[in-house]
Amino acid sequence: MELVHAKQQSAFKALQPVFGYKNVMQAPKVTKVIVSVGTGSFKDKKKSQLVEDRIAQITGQKASLRSAKKSIASFKLRAGDPVGYQVTLRGKRMEDFLTRLIHIAFPRTKDFRGINPGSVDEMGNFSVGIREHVIFPETSDEELKDVFGMSVTIVTSAKTKEESIALLRHIGMPLKKVADKREVTKRKRVRAAAKPLTAEAPAK
C-alpha cells in the first residue's frame, strides 16, 4: 500500500508525459479535503454530539459547528440554528485521511463498484457521498441507530477536469472507467447486427 504522500510526490513524473508539464510546479496536487455532516434533521442533541465526536475520531481534528445563514420557514429553520459539522484537512492529516479512505474505507463499503468520474467538476474538485461512517475502522463498532452519512470534497490545484481525474487515479482513487460515447454506440450497433433474425408468425 503506497501512501498518498508518496503518490503526490511522484505526480509530476507520472502525468508529465500526458500533459506535457515543463515544471514540477505545474503538476496538480490535492490541496485540502473537506469533510462535512449535516445534522439539521437530528432532533436529539446527543446524536449531534455523537457526530462531532465521531468526525474527530475519523479525521483526527476537531469539527467546527456550521449554522444556517438564512431562515427558511418551510424547513422550520431559523438563521443561526446549527445545521452540521465540518472539518478542513490539510498537510499530513489530509494525506493520512485520504490513505485510509482509499485503501481501507472504500474496500469496506458494501457492494462498492467504484466511483463515477462525473463527480469531478470543471474546476477540478471532486465530491463523494458516504452513506455510512462505520466504513472507517475507528468507528466500526457503532450501533445501527447511530450510523450517519457524510460528504467528502477533495480540492485540487488542477486547472482542468481531465488533469484532476488523472491525478485522482494516480493517488489511487477507485474511479470507474467510462467508455467513450462513440465507442458505446458502435458496440450497440454491432450487438444489434449480430442478433439472429426471427421469422414472423403467420397471420390467422
TORKESE-475345 format. One record per residue (C-alpha): y, z, x; residue in three letters. Coordinates in Angstrom, 2 decimals. Each point is the difference from the previous one (the first is absolute). Layout:
<nodes>
{c2=Y | c3=Z | c1=X | residuo=Ala}
...
</nodes>
This chain:
<nodes>
{c2=0.00 | c3=0.00 | c1=0.00 | residuo=Met}
{c2=3.22 | c3=-1.19 | c1=1.61 | residuo=Glu}
{c2=3.07 | c3=2.04 | c1=-0.86 | residuo=Leu}
{c2=3.01 | c3=-1.58 | c1=-1.68 | residuo=Val}
{c2=2.11 | c3=1.03 | c1=2.99 | residuo=His}
{c2=-2.05 | c3=-2.22 | c1=2.32 | residuo=Ala}
{c2=0.11 | c3=-2.85 | c1=-2.52 | residuo=Lys}
{c2=3.77 | c3=0.19 | c1=-0.21 | residuo=Gln}
{c2=0.23 | c3=-0.21 | c1=3.80 | residuo=Gln}
{c2=-2.15 | c3=-3.15 | c1=0.09 | residuo=Ser}
{c2=1.73 | c3=-1.76 | c1=-2.92 | residuo=Ala}
{c2=2.12 | c3=-2.22 | c1=2.28 | residuo=Phe}
{c2=-2.97 | c3=-1.46 | c1=1.88 | residuo=Lys}
{c2=-1.99 | c3=-0.48 | c1=-3.21 | residuo=Ala}
{c2=2.73 | c3=-1.66 | c1=-2.07 | residuo=Leu}
{c2=1.93 | c3=-1.86 | c1=2.73 | residuo=Gln}
{c2=-2.26 | c3=-3.11 | c1=-0.04 | residuo=Pro}
{c2=0.43 | c3=-0.29 | c1=-3.78 | residuo=Val}
{c2=3.73 | c3=0.61 | c1=-0.39 | residuo=Phe}
{c2=1.21 | c3=-0.98 | c1=3.48 | residuo=Gly}
{c2=1.77 | c3=3.21 | c1=0.92 | residuo=Tyr}
{c2=1.87 | c3=-0.18 | c1=3.30 | residuo=Lys}
{c2=0.85 | c3=3.69 | c1=0.25 | residuo=Asn}
{c2=-1.98 | c3=3.17 | c1=-0.69 | residuo=Val}
{c2=2.83 | c3=1.22 | c1=-2.23 | residuo=Met}
{c2=-0.57 | c3=-2.94 | c1=-2.35 | residuo=Gln}
{c2=-3.47 | c3=1.22 | c1=-0.95 | residuo=Ala}
{c2=-0.05 | c3=1.83 | c1=-3.36 | residuo=Pro}
{c2=-1.08 | c3=3.62 | c1=-0.28 | residuo=Lys}
{c2=-0.37 | c3=2.69 | c1=-2.62 | residuo=Val}
{c2=3.20 | c3=2.05 | c1=-0.05 | residuo=Thr}
{c2=-0.75 | c3=2.59 | c1=-2.69 | residuo=Lys}
{c2=-2.39 | c3=0.93 | c1=-2.81 | residuo=Val}
{c2=1.16 | c3=1.48 | c1=-3.31 | residuo=Ile}
{c2=-2.48 | c3=2.02 | c1=-2.09 | residuo=Val}
{c2=1.15 | c3=0.88 | c1=-3.52 | residuo=Ser}
{c2=-1.53 | c3=1.69 | c1=-3.04 | residuo=Val}
{c2=1.51 | c3=0.07 | c1=-3.47 | residuo=Gly}
{c2=-0.21 | c3=3.31 | c1=-1.88 | residuo=Thr}
{c2=2.24 | c3=-0.78 | c1=-2.97 | residuo=Gly}
{c2=-2.93 | c3=0.16 | c1=-2.44 | residuo=Ser}
{c2=-1.29 | c3=3.34 | c1=1.30 | residuo=Phe}
{c2=0.71 | c3=2.84 | c1=-2.41 | residuo=Lys}
{c2=-1.65 | c3=2.65 | c1=2.15 | residuo=Asp}
{c2=2.21 | c3=1.19 | c1=2.88 | residuo=Lys}
{c2=-3.10 | c3=1.11 | c1=1.88 | residuo=Lys}
{c2=-1.18 | c3=-3.63 | c1=0.08 | residuo=Lys}
{c2=3.31 | c3=-1.05 | c1=1.57 | residuo=Ser}
{c2=-0.36 | c3=2.72 | c1=2.61 | residuo=Gln}
{c2=-3.55 | c3=-1.18 | c1=0.69 | residuo=Leu}
{c2=1.27 | c3=-3.55 | c1=0.56 | residuo=Val}
{c2=2.58 | c3=1.22 | c1=2.50 | residuo=Glu}
{c2=-2.62 | c3=1.96 | c1=1.93 | residuo=Asp}
{c2=-2.55 | c3=-2.84 | c1=0.03 | residuo=Arg}
{c2=2.54 | c3=-2.58 | c1=1.17 | residuo=Ile}
{c2=0.91 | c3=2.31 | c1=2.87 | residuo=Ala}
{c2=-3.69 | c3=0.30 | c1=0.94 | residuo=Gln}
{c2=-0.57 | c3=-3.76 | c1=-0.13 | residuo=Ile}
{c2=3.11 | c3=-1.07 | c1=1.91 | residuo=Thr}
{c2=0.56 | c3=3.02 | c1=2.22 | residuo=Gly}
{c2=3.62 | c3=0.23 | c1=-1.18 | residuo=Gln}
{c2=1.73 | c3=1.95 | c1=-2.74 | residuo=Lys}
{c2=0.81 | c3=-2.09 | c1=-3.07 | residuo=Ala}
{c2=3.52 | c3=-0.18 | c1=-1.39 | residuo=Ser}
{c2=0.70 | c3=0.34 | c1=-3.71 | residuo=Leu}
{c2=1.45 | c3=-3.03 | c1=-1.80 | residuo=Arg}
{c2=2.15 | c3=0.39 | c1=-3.12 | residuo=Ser}
{c2=1.00 | c3=-2.40 | c1=-2.76 | residuo=Ala}
{c2=3.33 | c3=-1.74 | c1=0.59 | residuo=Lys}
{c2=0.57 | c3=-0.94 | c1=-3.65 | residuo=Lys}
{c2=-0.78 | c3=1.48 | c1=-3.40 | residuo=Ser}
{c2=-2.43 | c3=-2.01 | c1=-2.15 | residuo=Ile}
{c2=-0.30 | c3=1.28 | c1=-3.54 | residuo=Ala}
{c2=-3.13 | c3=-1.99 | c1=-0.88 | residuo=Ser}
{c2=-1.86 | c3=1.72 | c1=2.84 | residuo=Phe}
{c2=1.59 | c3=3.40 | c1=-0.71 | residuo=Lys}
{c2=1.38 | c3=-0.10 | c1=3.52 | residuo=Leu}
{c2=3.25 | c3=1.53 | c1=1.16 | residuo=Arg}
{c2=1.87 | c3=-0.70 | c1=3.21 | residuo=Ala}
{c2=-1.08 | c3=2.51 | c1=2.63 | residuo=Gly}
{c2=-3.48 | c3=0.60 | c1=-1.40 | residuo=Asp}
{c2=-2.75 | c3=-0.10 | c1=2.67 | residuo=Pro}
{c2=-2.00 | c3=-3.25 | c1=-0.22 | residuo=Val}
{c2=-2.13 | c3=0.05 | c1=3.15 | residuo=Gly}
{c2=-0.46 | c3=0.63 | c1=3.70 | residuo=Tyr}
{c2=0.50 | c3=-2.29 | c1=2.95 | residuo=Gln}
{c2=-0.77 | c3=0.03 | c1=3.72 | residuo=Val}
{c2=1.38 | c3=-2.42 | c1=2.61 | residuo=Thr}
{c2=-2.15 | c3=-0.23 | c1=3.12 | residuo=Leu}
{c2=1.05 | c3=-1.39 | c1=3.37 | residuo=Arg}
{c2=-1.35 | c3=-0.01 | c1=3.54 | residuo=Gly}
{c2=-3.29 | c3=1.75 | c1=0.76 | residuo=Lys}
{c2=-0.45 | c3=1.50 | c1=-3.49 | residuo=Arg}
{c2=0.42 | c3=-3.47 | c1=-1.49 | residuo=Met}
{c2=-2.58 | c3=-1.53 | c1=2.33 | residuo=Glu}
{c2=-2.46 | c3=2.87 | c1=-0.54 | residuo=Asp}
{c2=0.34 | c3=-0.36 | c1=-3.78 | residuo=Phe}
{c2=-0.57 | c3=-3.77 | c1=0.14 | residuo=Leu}
{c2=-3.07 | c3=0.47 | c1=2.21 | residuo=Thr}
{c2=-1.54 | c3=2.39 | c1=-2.54 | residuo=Arg}
{c2=1.03 | c3=-2.18 | c1=-2.92 | residuo=Leu}
{c2=-1.59 | c3=-3.14 | c1=1.46 | residuo=Ile}
{c2=-3.13 | c3=1.42 | c1=1.62 | residuo=His}
{c2=-0.84 | c3=2.99 | c1=-2.20 | residuo=Ile}
{c2=1.76 | c3=-0.03 | c1=-3.39 | residuo=Ala}
{c2=-0.48 | c3=-3.65 | c1=-1.03 | residuo=Phe}
{c2=-3.74 | c3=-0.02 | c1=0.89 | residuo=Pro}
{c2=-0.41 | c3=3.11 | c1=-2.18 | residuo=Arg}
{c2=1.56 | c3=-1.77 | c1=-3.01 | residuo=Thr}
{c2=-2.47 | c3=-0.83 | c1=-2.76 | residuo=Lys}
{c2=-0.67 | c3=-3.74 | c1=-0.44 | residuo=Asp}
{c2=2.58 | c3=-0.87 | c1=2.64 | residuo=Phe}
{c2=0.11 | c3=-3.76 | c1=0.66 | residuo=Arg}
{c2=3.15 | c3=-0.39 | c1=2.02 | residuo=Gly}
{c2=3.71 | c3=-0.22 | c1=-0.80 | residuo=Ile}
{c2=1.84 | c3=-2.98 | c1=-1.42 | residuo=Asn}
{c2=2.45 | c3=-1.48 | c1=2.57 | residuo=Pro}
{c2=2.33 | c3=-0.63 | c1=-2.94 | residuo=Gly}
{c2=1.01 | c3=3.66 | c1=0.32 | residuo=Ser}
{c2=2.16 | c3=-1.05 | c1=2.96 | residuo=Val}
{c2=3.53 | c3=-0.89 | c1=-1.12 | residuo=Asp}
{c2=2.32 | c3=-2.65 | c1=1.47 | residuo=Glu}
{c2=1.72 | c3=2.66 | c1=2.14 | residuo=Met}
{c2=-3.25 | c3=0.74 | c1=1.80 | residuo=Gly}
{c2=-0.66 | c3=3.37 | c1=-1.65 | residuo=Asn}
{c2=-3.39 | c3=0.92 | c1=-1.41 | residuo=Phe}
{c2=-0.74 | c3=2.30 | c1=-2.95 | residuo=Ser}
{c2=-3.35 | c3=1.23 | c1=-1.25 | residuo=Val}
{c2=-0.97 | c3=2.44 | c1=-2.73 | residuo=Gly}
{c2=-2.72 | c3=2.62 | c1=0.50 | residuo=Ile}
{c2=-1.60 | c3=1.30 | c1=-3.18 | residuo=Arg}
{c2=-1.66 | c3=3.11 | c1=1.41 | residuo=Glu}
{c2=1.40 | c3=2.11 | c1=2.82 | residuo=His}
{c2=-3.45 | c3=1.44 | c1=0.70 | residuo=Val}
{c2=-0.92 | c3=-3.07 | c1=2.08 | residuo=Ile}
{c2=1.72 | c3=1.85 | c1=2.83 | residuo=Phe}
{c2=-2.43 | c3=2.46 | c1=1.65 | residuo=Pro}
{c2=2.60 | c3=2.78 | c1=0.05 | residuo=Glu}
{c2=-0.26 | c3=0.33 | c1=-3.80 | residuo=Thr}
{c2=-3.48 | c3=-1.31 | c1=-0.75 | residuo=Ser}
{c2=-1.11 | c3=3.24 | c1=-1.69 | residuo=Asp}
{c2=2.56 | c3=-0.19 | c1=-2.83 | residuo=Glu}
{c2=-1.04 | c3=0.45 | c1=-3.62 | residuo=Glu}
{c2=0.20 | c3=-3.05 | c1=-2.26 | residuo=Leu}
{c2=2.81 | c3=1.50 | c1=-2.10 | residuo=Lys}
{c2=2.21 | c3=0.32 | c1=3.08 | residuo=Asp}
{c2=-0.38 | c3=-3.61 | c1=1.19 | residuo=Val}
{c2=3.22 | c3=-2.04 | c1=0.11 | residuo=Phe}
{c2=1.09 | c3=-3.40 | c1=1.28 | residuo=Gly}
{c2=2.62 | c3=-1.00 | c1=2.52 | residuo=Met}
{c2=1.93 | c3=-2.98 | c1=1.27 | residuo=Ser}
{c2=0.10 | c3=-1.01 | c1=3.68 | residuo=Val}
{c2=2.70 | c3=-2.35 | c1=1.27 | residuo=Thr}
{c2=-0.26 | c3=-1.37 | c1=3.53 | residuo=Ile}
{c2=3.34 | c3=-1.23 | c1=1.34 | residuo=Val}
{c2=-0.17 | c3=-2.53 | c1=2.85 | residuo=Thr}
{c2=2.56 | c3=-1.75 | c1=2.17 | residuo=Ser}
{c2=-1.51 | c3=-3.40 | c1=-0.84 | residuo=Ala}
{c2=2.51 | c3=-2.65 | c1=-1.07 | residuo=Lys}
{c2=-2.43 | c3=-1.98 | c1=-2.15 | residuo=Thr}
{c2=-2.91 | c3=0.73 | c1=-2.32 | residuo=Lys}
{c2=-2.38 | c3=-1.95 | c1=2.26 | residuo=Glu}
{c2=0.90 | c3=2.10 | c1=3.05 | residuo=Glu}
{c2=-0.48 | c3=3.21 | c1=-1.96 | residuo=Ser}
{c2=-3.44 | c3=-1.06 | c1=-1.25 | residuo=Ile}
{c2=-1.03 | c3=-0.97 | c1=3.53 | residuo=Ala}
{c2=1.17 | c3=3.39 | c1=1.32 | residuo=Leu}
{c2=-1.80 | c3=1.93 | c1=-2.73 | residuo=Leu}
{c2=-3.23 | c3=-1.87 | c1=0.66 | residuo=Arg}
{c2=0.40 | c3=0.68 | c1=3.72 | residuo=His}
{c2=0.33 | c3=3.77 | c1=-0.43 | residuo=Ile}
{c2=-3.12 | c3=-0.03 | c1=-2.19 | residuo=Gly}
{c2=1.31 | c3=-0.06 | c1=-3.57 | residuo=Met}
{c2=-2.87 | c3=-1.35 | c1=-2.18 | residuo=Pro}
{c2=1.85 | c3=-2.88 | c1=-1.65 | residuo=Leu}
{c2=-1.99 | c3=-2.54 | c1=-2.00 | residuo=Lys}
{c2=-0.17 | c3=-3.58 | c1=1.20 | residuo=Lys}
{c2=1.66 | c3=-2.16 | c1=-2.65 | residuo=Val}
{c2=-1.04 | c3=-3.64 | c1=0.01 | residuo=Ala}
{c2=2.61 | c3=-2.75 | c1=-0.13 | residuo=Asp}
{c2=0.71 | c3=-1.23 | c1=-3.56 | residuo=Lys}
{c2=-0.76 | c3=-3.61 | c1=0.91 | residuo=Arg}
{c2=-3.31 | c3=1.04 | c1=1.51 | residuo=Glu}
{c2=-0.91 | c3=1.99 | c1=-3.13 | residuo=Val}
{c2=0.83 | c3=-3.01 | c1=-2.23 | residuo=Thr}
{c2=-2.11 | c3=-2.25 | c1=2.22 | residuo=Lys}
{c2=-2.96 | c3=2.38 | c1=-0.24 | residuo=Arg}
{c2=0.25 | c3=0.09 | c1=-3.80 | residuo=Lys}
{c2=-0.04 | c3=-3.80 | c1=-0.17 | residuo=Arg}
{c2=-3.05 | c3=-0.17 | c1=2.25 | residuo=Val}
{c2=-1.85 | c3=2.55 | c1=-2.13 | residuo=Arg}
{c2=0.92 | c3=-1.83 | c1=-3.21 | residuo=Ala}
{c2=-1.24 | c3=-3.31 | c1=1.42 | residuo=Ala}
{c2=-3.26 | c3=1.61 | c1=1.12 | residuo=Ala}
{c2=-0.88 | c3=1.27 | c1=-3.47 | residuo=Lys}
{c2=-2.83 | c3=-2.05 | c1=-1.63 | residuo=Pro}
{c2=0.94 | c3=-2.00 | c1=-3.06 | residuo=Leu}
{c2=-1.75 | c3=1.08 | c1=-3.21 | residuo=Thr}
{c2=-0.82 | c3=-2.42 | c1=-2.79 | residuo=Ala}
{c2=1.70 | c3=0.64 | c1=-3.30 | residuo=Glu}
{c2=-2.15 | c3=0.97 | c1=-2.95 | residuo=Ala}
{c2=-0.53 | c3=-2.91 | c1=-2.44 | residuo=Pro}
{c2=1.97 | c3=0.18 | c1=-3.22 | residuo=Ala}
{c2=-2.00 | c3=0.89 | c1=-3.11 | residuo=Lys}
</nodes>
